[in-house]
Amino acid sequence: MHSFLKHIRYMIWIMMAILCHHTAFSANSDGNMFVKCEFNKTEFYAHECVCATIWLYSVDADIAYVNELSSPSLKKGEFSYLSRLSHSPKAHRENVRGTEYFVFPLSSYMFTMSNEGKYQMINGEFEIGINIPVVYDDPFYGRVRGMETRSQIVRMSPSGFKVKPLPPIKNDMTFSGAVGEFEVKTIVPEGDIIVNEDASLIIIVKGRGFIGPDILPEYKEAFGNGNKLKSFTDRSNSFYDGKDIVSELELECEFVPNDINNCEIGVIRFGYFNPKSGKYEVAESEPVRIDVKSSAVKIAPIYI
């Protein structure tokens, strides 16, 4: 009899363990909440910049907190460039297979890949806190409605993408290394430019695509006709506009005009690969004629 009761207790313990395991698994797989990685493009070229957003899908809108326990990563290979975006897409509602979800952005990244192949984003794990309405007995007020925060571990579903190789580059091609679609222009600030004195202008390259830290237009040949380039400083900015990565590169060039009658900034060229056309292209600025004045136009200070 004692052995029989011991066997019964053991069977009950086994059933409870199975039930608890099933409950814990259902909390992560019942469809009320899941996390997925979404790319703005799932097939793209090497060195083409892509945005990846980690989304939380939840039937419940009252999310208390989100803790990233492990960051998403590649199953194989590595990013040639990876940066977290400061601005994520907006939260929204979405119907998935007849179920209405509240969709929240957890994080957004922009990245590039150097090598062709098929890749998969895996391993993201998040702790989600959910505010749950509860009713409890208060010794003074009786039954009271309140809120209780419960945590849940949610793992990101794997997401794949494909990287295509760039076409071969011919010897006569001008290619900066940028992939996208760009334009370039030269801007000369207002004000007098005096012969043999420092002056400045700005070269702007902007468009859809990522301009890496080592990418510059061909600008040196544009100087030398009635002027001499002294130095330059560059700064760039990239962001996601909801559809593509948008970049702008500014080169502030300091030069000295040495010819009053013939001073010109020539054509600035920026070679890039256009993923829409599948071809290498070159953006060119218009040449800019510089109005150089004699130092005689400078007005001497008047003392009273």
Secondary structure, 3 states (H helix, E strand, C coil): CHHHHHHHHHHHHHHHHHHHHHHHHHHHHCCCEEEEEEECCCEEECCCCEEEEEEEEECCCCEEEEEEEECCEECCCCCCEEEECCCCCCCEEEEECCEEEEEEEEEEEEEECCCCEEEEEECCEEEEEEEEEEEEEECCCEEEEEEEEEEEEEEEECEEEEEECCCCCCCCCCCCCEEEEEEEEEECCCCCEECCCCEEEEEEEEEEEECCCCCCCECHHHCCECEEEEEEEEEEEEEECCCCEEEEEEEEEEEEECCCCCCEECCCEEEEEECCCCEEEEEECCCEECCEECHHHCCCCCCC
